[in-house]
């Protein structure tokens, strides 16, 4: 790919060069005809094999992307892995993947522990690294195996979450446009217990858990879980999205001076059809502008936005120059939104004045 | 005045509950209807009721308080209890404006 220096009106900007994803082969079917499943809009979920980790899936997604040879492996300056089901307590799975993917020793690598808002957060980190001149190519990976956290008898989460991973190549370009950004962030840690795996971390280590703490308990809806399983307060999470996301949405519109009509697509975290439909109505977004793409693989947490983008690219929905709003929200509680100006055309990559690495 | 306010909210509540939450014809739903009798009254309906209360009056209900309700009327009472007098007044004004423009 040709390289060039900055011209007067241009600045160094980060842009999304390519996205790939990986879904495990195995599927768990949600019972067809079940009324709840019909409303959630999820027919089957991708389930990681026994022994298949978030690191393995992120590796597979990264291989698909790097095998396209858009960039040499040795030119990846930074590896970010967004996951909440890391392969080890330590080290960072990103460090393991640097070696496994054959990336340079000069490549920075770290894990980001964030869930459904994680992709948007990591885009902001990649943009910062590139536009501050610290990296030319950032490999952003996402991957999670929430299915390993859910109890088989807990329909409140079991019917929703699927496993998956994605890989996004974010590169520097000389441009007068703003391919990624601006961003709006938000956090409400007071809701941390509304979506949580209580045991297994330092607060409640599995090694010191009592039998009482690890006992199976049935809630008022007949859902069963232990302290080591994923718990979700559905009404609480939904209340939070209705409360906070309209503010974030309007703040982003205000920041950019845009209106709803300026956007070609609103690519939101693919939680489930019910949630997206309620949010769409609340934000008064036209139905055809908000893709719902999780029916055959489920809610894949931080991978849901990049998988949706790749699918839209594959079916021709995404076109060069289109304006997108991405919004992630969930566990934390955490949310983030940003604009993306989509670009399909091959861009001349920028030679940074400073030497990276 | 109070009767009028109660009636407006009640009508809109029943309509939205019927069409958006439990998916039954509007006229089949009464305040005395047992929630357990409704096929679509499930955990997601509880979540949808959070949305209904928000849309109707900006009231934030907890999942537990909704799940504890037995009849349709209990849900409405839950919402009405939480509505502040000033919000109630604003609802009437907005509803009146909506009717004029509609």
Interface residues (C-beta under 8 A of the other chain):
Chain A: X35 X36 X39 X40 X155 X156 X220 X221 X233 X234 X235 X236 X238 X239 X242 X243 X274 X278 X282
Chain B: X39 X40 X42 X43 X44 X46 X47 X48 X49 X50 X51 X54 X55 X60 X61 X62 X63 X66 X67
